[in-house]
Amino acid sequence: MKVIHSVTGFVAVALIAGMAAARAADDFPLTGSYTQNVPCKGDGTDPRDVRLKISPHEIDSHVGVCTFLDTERKGNSIDAHVECRFASGPLTGEVTFTMRSDKTIQFVDRDKNYSAVLYPCPR
């Protein structure tokens, strides 16, 4: 009987944790598909090299996948510490996403070596 309660408790904790993670994913304001520096058509004709997807856990683009190690929301901006896996090897860095009133997102790395405007794709 003690084993059944332990297993039941573990399952309940796992379900609650899963529901909290799903809710957090829904609340992450950057989740979606985007194009870089050109408006997204969203009809499948957007060039592969400008498309990317952002989830609460990572950024997936044609150059590689960057995993969010930590994020911090500051007003309409999100600062993120990321680890990217590129063909040339891993790289860690700091980036900022600023949500703009026109629904685009300004993206810039900490050293301002790269910046882009991300255009949301229709869902």
N, CA and C atoms as a LAMMPS dump frame, in Angstrom:
ITEM: TIMESTEP
0
ITEM: NUMBER OF ATOMS
369
ITEM: BOX BOUNDS ff ff ff
-5.0000000000000000e+02 5.0000000000000000e+02
-5.0000000000000000e+02 5.0000000000000000e+02
-5.0000000000000000e+02 5.0000000000000000e+02
ITEM: ATOMS id mol type element x y z
1 1 1 N 0.826 -1.201 0
2 1 2 C 0 0 0
3 1 3 C 0.867 1.262 0
4 2 1 N 1.972 1.211 0.724
5 2 2 C 2.88 2.348 0.783
6 2 3 C 3.474 2.633 -0.597
7 3 1 N 3.823 1.574 -1.356
8 3 2 C 4.373 1.716 -2.698
9 3 3 C 3.354 2.369 -3.625
10 4 1 N 2.094 1.982 -3.537
11 4 2 C 1.044 2.56 -4.378
12 4 3 C 0.9 4.048 -4.104
13 5 1 N 0.937 4.46 -2.846
14 5 2 C 0.853 5.883 -2.518
15 5 3 C 2.05 6.645 -3.062
16 6 1 N 3.244 6.06 -2.983
17 6 2 C 4.441 6.717 -3.503
18 6 3 C 4.348 6.901 -5.005
19 7 1 N 3.92 5.852 -5.7
20 7 2 C 3.785 5.937 -7.147
21 7 3 C 2.702 6.934 -7.521
22 8 1 N 1.583 6.904 -6.825
23 8 2 C 0.494 7.841 -7.084
24 8 3 C 0.97 9.276 -6.863
25 9 1 N 1.716 9.503 -5.788
26 9 2 C 2.252 10.831 -5.511
27 9 3 C 3.211 11.287 -6.594
28 10 1 N 4.06 10.367 -7.069
29 10 2 C 5.017 10.698 -8.129
30 10 3 C 4.282 11.067 -9.412
31 11 1 N 3.255 10.283 -9.766
32 11 2 C 2.478 10.553 -10.977
33 11 3 C 1.789 11.912 -10.864
34 12 1 N 1.231 12.228 -9.703
35 12 2 C 0.555 13.513 -9.502
36 12 3 C 1.548 14.66 -9.658
37 13 1 N 2.722 14.522 -9.068
38 13 2 C 3.748 15.568 -9.187
39 13 3 C 4.166 15.726 -10.645
40 14 1 N 4.351 14.614 -11.356
41 14 2 C 4.738 14.671 -12.76
42 14 3 C 3.66 15.353 -13.603
43 15 1 N 2.398 15.044 -13.347
44 15 2 C 1.302 15.675 -14.085
45 15 3 C 1.234 17.174 -13.819
46 16 1 N 1.38 17.555 -12.566
47 16 2 C 1.357 18.98 -12.221
48 16 3 C 2.529 19.699 -12.862
49 17 1 N 3.712 19.096 -12.811
50 17 2 C 4.89 19.709 -13.429
51 17 3 C 4.692 19.837 -14.936
52 18 1 N 4.116 18.811 -15.56
53 18 2 C 3.851 18.851 -16.99
54 18 3 C 2.858 19.934 -17.355
55 19 1 N 1.809 20.082 -16.55
56 19 2 C 0.809 21.126 -16.803
57 19 3 C 1.431 22.508 -16.622
58 20 1 N 2.278 22.676 -15.62
59 20 2 C 2.942 23.969 -15.397
60 20 3 C 3.86 24.29 -16.567
61 21 1 N 4.588 23.296 -17.079
62 21 2 C 5.47 23.524 -18.223
63 21 3 C 4.661 23.885 -19.465
64 22 1 N 3.532 23.232 -19.678
65 22 2 C 2.676 23.551 -20.823
66 22 3 C 2.139 24.97 -20.706
67 23 1 N 1.724 25.364 -19.512
68 23 2 C 1.22 26.723 -19.294
69 23 3 C 2.337 27.731 -19.528
70 24 1 N 3.546 27.431 -19.05
71 24 2 C 4.676 28.333 -19.255
72 24 3 C 4.97 28.471 -20.748
73 25 1 N 4.854 27.376 -21.501
74 25 2 C 5.083 27.424 -22.943
75 25 3 C 4.056 28.332 -23.606
76 26 1 N 2.802 28.243 -23.173
77 26 2 C 1.758 29.093 -23.727
78 26 3 C 1.991 30.557 -23.393
79 27 1 N 2.619 30.823 -22.25
80 27 2 C 2.847 32.189 -21.8
81 27 3 C 4.113 32.812 -22.38
82 28 1 N 4.979 32.016 -23.008
83 28 2 C 6.234 32.539 -23.544
84 28 3 C 5.914 33.367 -24.779
85 29 1 N 6.126 34.68 -24.722
86 29 2 C 5.634 35.566 -25.787
87 29 3 C 6.345 35.429 -27.13
88 30 1 N 7.475 34.745 -27.177
89 30 2 C 8.208 34.628 -28.437
90 30 3 C 7.862 33.37 -29.226
91 31 1 N 7.099 32.464 -28.647
92 31 2 C 6.793 31.195 -29.302
93 31 3 C 6.125 31.439 -30.656
94 32 1 N 6.715 30.847 -31.696
95 32 2 C 6.124 30.962 -33.021
96 32 3 C 7.147 30.819 -34.126
97 33 1 N 6.672 30.987 -35.35
98 33 2 C 7.519 30.944 -36.546
99 33 3 C 7.72 32.36 -37.054
100 34 1 N 8.928 32.625 -37.545
101 34 2 C 9.298 33.972 -37.978
102 34 3 C 10.159 33.908 -39.237
103 35 1 N 10.292 35.06 -39.875
104 35 2 C 11.307 35.271 -40.899
105 35 3 C 12.172 36.44 -40.447
106 36 1 N 13.429 36.424 -40.888
107 36 2 C 14.368 37.473 -40.51
108 36 3 C 14.464 38.53 -41.603
109 37 1 N 14.201 39.764 -41.24
110 37 2 C 14.408 40.95 -42.072
111 37 3 C 13.519 41.059 -43.302
112 38 1 N 12.579 40.145 -43.472
113 38 2 C 11.588 40.248 -44.552
114 38 3 C 10.242 39.778 -44.003
115 39 1 N 9.153 40.428 -44.387
116 39 2 C 7.84 39.981 -43.916
117 39 3 C 7.583 38.528 -44.301
118 40 1 N 6.95 37.798 -43.407
119 40 2 C 6.655 36.379 -43.611
120 40 3 C 5.39 36.22 -44.434
121 41 1 N 5.496 35.423 -45.506
122 41 2 C 4.314 35.094 -46.306
123 41 3 C 3.547 33.958 -45.636
124 42 1 N 4.304 33.001 -45.078
125 42 2 C 3.668 31.89 -44.373
126 42 3 C 2.973 30.885 -45.261
127 43 1 N 3.22 30.965 -46.557
128 43 2 C 2.557 30.052 -47.49
129 43 3 C 3.493 28.954 -47.995
130 44 1 N 4.64 28.815 -47.339
131 44 2 C 5.61 27.811 -47.737
132 44 3 C 6.632 28.294 -48.744
133 45 1 N 6.494 29.541 -49.213
134 45 2 C 7.439 30.057 -50.208
135 45 3 C 8.547 30.925 -49.598
136 46 1 N 8.51 31.138 -48.283
137 46 2 C 9.572 31.918 -47.641
138 46 3 C 10.887 31.144 -47.754
139 47 1 N 11.969 31.795 -48.154
140 47 2 C 13.253 31.095 -48.286
141 47 3 C 13.69 30.471 -46.956
142 48 1 N 14.268 29.281 -47.042
143 48 2 C 14.705 28.538 -45.86
144 48 3 C 15.685 29.348 -45.009
145 49 1 N 16.566 30.105 -45.653
146 49 2 C 17.61 30.809 -44.913
147 49 3 C 17.099 32.01 -44.113
148 50 1 N 15.827 32.388 -44.253
149 50 2 C 15.284 33.485 -43.434
150 50 3 C 14.273 32.991 -42.403
151 51 1 N 13.929 31.699 -42.44
152 51 2 C 12.925 31.15 -41.52
153 51 3 C 13.556 30.692 -40.207
154 52 1 N 12.812 30.843 -39.11
155 52 2 C 13.219 30.3 -37.822
156 52 3 C 11.995 30.067 -36.964
157 53 1 N 12.17 29.189 -35.984
158 53 2 C 11.106 28.903 -35.018
159 53 3 C 11.658 29.127 -33.631
160 54 1 N 10.825 29.721 -32.785
161 54 2 C 11.194 29.94 -31.391
162 54 3 C 10.189 29.209 -30.511
163 55 1 N 10.715 28.443 -29.584
164 55 2 C 9.89 27.777 -28.575
165 55 3 C 10.359 28.285 -27.216
166 56 1 N 9.695 27.911 -26.149
167 56 2 C 10.163 28.345 -24.824
168 56 3 C 11.539 27.787 -24.473
169 57 1 N 12.022 26.819 -25.272
170 57 2 C 13.289 26.165 -24.951
171 57 3 C 14.418 26.469 -25.914
172 58 1 N 14.089 26.845 -27.172
173 58 2 C 15.157 27.009 -28.153
174 58 3 C 14.741 27.853 -29.349
175 59 1 N 15.764 28.228 -30.112
176 59 2 C 15.61 28.908 -31.394
177 59 3 C 16.164 27.944 -32.434
178 60 1 N 15.379 27.638 -33.45
179 60 2 C 15.8 26.705 -34.483
180 60 3 C 15.824 27.45 -35.811
181 61 1 N 17.02 27.597 -36.388
182 61 2 C 17.153 28.281 -37.675
183 61 3 C 18.035 27.45 -38.592
184 62 1 N 18.214 27.897 -39.824
185 62 2 C 19.002 27.137 -40.797
186 62 3 C 20.474 27.05 -40.413
187 63 1 N 20.964 27.947 -39.569
188 63 2 C 22.378 27.914 -39.184
189 63 3 C 22.645 27.049 -37.961
190 64 1 N 21.608 26.7 -37.208
191 64 2 C 21.786 25.852 -36.037
192 64 3 C 20.663 26.027 -35.04
193 65 1 N 20.844 25.38 -33.909
194 65 2 C 19.856 25.434 -32.831
195 65 3 C 20.51 26.085 -31.622
196 66 1 N 19.811 27.064 -31.04
197 66 2 C 20.279 27.721 -29.824
198 66 3 C 19.3 27.384 -28.702
199 67 1 N 19.829 26.886 -27.609
200 67 2 C 19.026 26.52 -26.453
201 67 3 C 19.034 27.66 -25.457
202 68 1 N 17.86 28.01 -24.937
203 68 2 C 17.784 29.017 -23.889
204 68 3 C 18.31 28.416 -22.594
205 69 1 N 19.383 28.995 -22.048
206 69 2 C 19.897 28.572 -20.754
207 69 3 C 19.205 29.335 -19.637
208 70 1 N 18.84 30.581 -19.944
209 70 2 C 18.186 31.443 -18.964
210 70 3 C 17.533 32.596 -19.714
211 71 1 N 16.37 33.018 -19.268
212 71 2 C 15.718 34.198 -19.847
213 71 3 C 15.224 35.097 -18.728
214 72 1 N 15.199 36.383 -19.018
215 72 2 C 14.691 37.353 -18.051
216 72 3 C 13.873 38.397 -18.799
217 73 1 N 12.632 38.542 -18.385
218 73 2 C 11.735 39.517 -19.008
219 73 3 C 11.943 40.876 -18.347
220 74 1 N 12.102 41.915 -19.182
221 74 2 C 12.252 43.298 -18.716
222 74 3 C 11.336 44.166 -19.575
223 75 1 N 10.122 44.385 -19.101
224 75 2 C 9.154 45.172 -19.876
225 75 3 C 8.835 44.483 -21.181
226 76 1 N 9.094 45.166 -22.307
227 76 2 C 8.796 44.58 -23.607
228 76 3 C 10.004 43.842 -24.209
229 77 1 N 11.036 43.61 -23.39
230 77 2 C 12.235 42.908 -23.848
231 77 3 C 12.454 41.624 -23.067
232 78 1 N 13.126 40.702 -23.722
233 78 2 C 13.548 39.465 -23.069
234 78 3 C 15.038 39.305 -23.323
235 79 1 N 15.807 39.28 -22.246
236 79 2 C 17.236 39 -22.325
237 79 3 C 17.409 37.495 -22.182
238 80 1 N 18.241 36.917 -23.027
239 80 2 C 18.429 35.472 -22.995
240 80 3 C 19.905 35.113 -23.043
241 81 1 N 20.262 34.138 -22.243
242 81 2 C 21.582 33.522 -22.296
243 81 3 C 21.366 32.244 -23.08
244 82 1 N 22.089 32.081 -24.189
245 82 2 C 21.861 30.951 -25.078
246 82 3 C 23.139 30.16 -25.318
247 83 1 N 22.938 28.895 -25.63
248 83 2 C 24.034 28.052 -26.099
249 83 3 C 23.631 27.56 -27.473
250 84 1 N 24.448 27.887 -28.462
251 84 2 C 24.139 27.53 -29.844
252 84 3 C 25.037 26.402 -30.319
253 85 1 N 24.443 25.504 -31.088
254 85 2 C 25.179 24.394 -31.67
255 85 3 C 25.239 24.631 -33.185
256 86 1 N 26.424 24.987 -33.634
257 86 2 C 26.655 25.241 -35.046
258 86 3 C 27.547 24.138 -35.615
259 87 1 N 27.632 24.054 -36.936
260 87 2 C 28.501 23.069 -37.571
261 87 3 C 29.949 23.269 -37.122
262 88 1 N 30.331 24.51 -36.863
263 88 2 C 31.705 24.811 -36.442
264 88 3 C 31.945 24.545 -34.955
265 89 1 N 30.885 24.252 -34.216
266 89 2 C 31.022 23.957 -32.79
267 89 3 C 30.066 24.787 -31.952
268 90 1 N 30.052 24.543 -30.624
269 90 2 C 29.131 25.265 -29.733
270 90 3 C 29.617 26.683 -29.427
271 91 1 N 28.658 27.533 -29.112
272 91 2 C 28.952 28.923 -28.772
273 91 3 C 27.904 29.39 -27.775
274 92 1 N 28.322 30.071 -26.717
275 92 2 C 27.355 30.655 -25.791
276 92 3 C 27.352 32.16 -25.988
277 93 1 N 26.228 32.778 -25.676
278 93 2 C 26.124 34.21 -25.849
279 93 3 C 24.899 34.782 -25.182
280 94 1 N 24.788 36.082 -25.287
281 94 2 C 23.67 36.839 -24.724
282 94 3 C 22.96 37.543 -25.872
283 95 1 N 21.636 37.451 -25.904
284 95 2 C 20.84 38.111 -26.929
285 95 3 C 19.649 38.801 -26.275
286 96 1 N 19.108 39.785 -26.969
287 96 2 C 17.917 40.495 -26.493
288 96 3 C 16.875 40.516 -27.597
289 97 1 N 15.655 40.184 -27.221
290 97 2 C 14.496 40.27 -28.099
291 97 3 C 13.633 41.406 -27.576
292 98 1 N 13.302 42.37 -28.422
293 98 2 C 12.429 43.466 -28.019
294 98 3 C 11.168 43.413 -28.867
295 99 1 N 10.038 43.209 -28.194
296 99 2 C 8.749 43.126 -28.874
297 99 3 C 8.276 44.543 -29.193
298 100 1 N 7.975 44.789 -30.463
299 100 2 C 7.591 46.124 -30.911
300 100 3 C 6.089 46.191 -31.16
301 101 1 N 5.571 47.395 -31.173
302 101 2 C 4.125 47.589 -31.298
303 101 3 C 3.562 47.083 -32.623
304 102 1 N 4.391 46.989 -33.66
305 102 2 C 3.912 46.48 -34.953
306 102 3 C 3.963 44.953 -35.042
307 103 1 N 4.155 44.284 -33.891
308 103 2 C 4.182 42.82 -33.766
309 103 3 C 5.485 42.184 -34.25
310 104 1 N 6.453 43.001 -34.706
311 104 2 C 7.763 42.461 -35.047
312 104 3 C 8.61 42.419 -33.78
313 105 1 N 9.741 41.733 -33.892
314 105 2 C 10.644 41.611 -32.75
315 105 3 C 12.042 42.02 -33.195
316 106 1 N 12.619 42.962 -32.487
317 106 2 C 14.001 43.365 -32.749
318 106 3 C 14.906 42.392 -32.006
319 107 1 N 15.846 41.8 -32.709
320 107 2 C 16.781 40.838 -32.141
321 107 3 C 18.19 41.411 -32.268
322 108 1 N 18.958 41.348 -31.177
323 108 2 C 20.35 41.808 -31.232
324 108 3 C 21.179 40.999 -30.236
325 109 1 N 22.421 40.691 -30.639
326 109 2 C 23.296 40.014 -29.688
327 109 3 C 23.979 41.063 -28.808
328 110 1 N 24.493 40.623 -27.683
329 110 2 C 25.065 41.53 -26.686
330 110 3 C 26.137 42.442 -27.266
331 111 1 N 26.98 41.907 -28.136
332 111 2 C 28.083 42.691 -28.696
333 111 3 C 27.68 43.485 -29.938
334 112 1 N 26.405 43.404 -30.297
335 112 2 C 25.855 44.105 -31.462
336 112 3 C 26.572 43.731 -32.766
337 113 1 N 27.007 42.458 -32.831
338 113 2 C 27.602 41.951 -34.067
339 113 3 C 26.517 41.547 -35.065
340 114 1 N 25.345 41.193 -34.551
341 114 2 C 24.257 40.789 -35.43
342 114 3 C 22.941 41.301 -34.875
343 115 1 N 22.133 41.83 -35.758
344 115 2 C 20.781 42.226 -35.367
345 115 3 C 19.854 41.886 -36.515
346 116 1 N 18.59 41.707 -36.194
347 116 2 C 17.59 41.388 -37.206
348 116 3 C 16.229 41.82 -36.697
349 117 1 N 15.321 42.009 -37.629
350 117 2 C 13.92 42.202 -37.291
351 117 3 C 13.223 40.902 -37.632
352 118 1 N 12.53 40.334 -36.651
353 118 2 C 11.81 39.083 -36.844
354 118 3 C 10.346 39.388 -37.123
355 119 1 N 9.859 38.865 -38.246
356 119 2 C 8.472 39.068 -38.652
357 119 3 C 7.69 37.792 -38.346
358 120 1 N 6.606 37.903 -37.58
359 120 2 C 5.823 36.7 -37.254
360 120 3 C 5.125 36.15 -38.496
361 121 1 N 5.088 34.832 -38.583
362 121 2 C 4.369 34.173 -39.673
363 121 3 C 2.935 33.911 -39.23
364 122 1 N 2.001 33.952 -40.179
365 122 2 C 0.615 33.642 -39.846
366 122 3 C 0.538 32.22 -39.286
367 123 1 N -0.36 32.034 -38.333
368 123 2 C -0.501 30.698 -37.731
369 123 3 C -1.457 29.851 -38.504
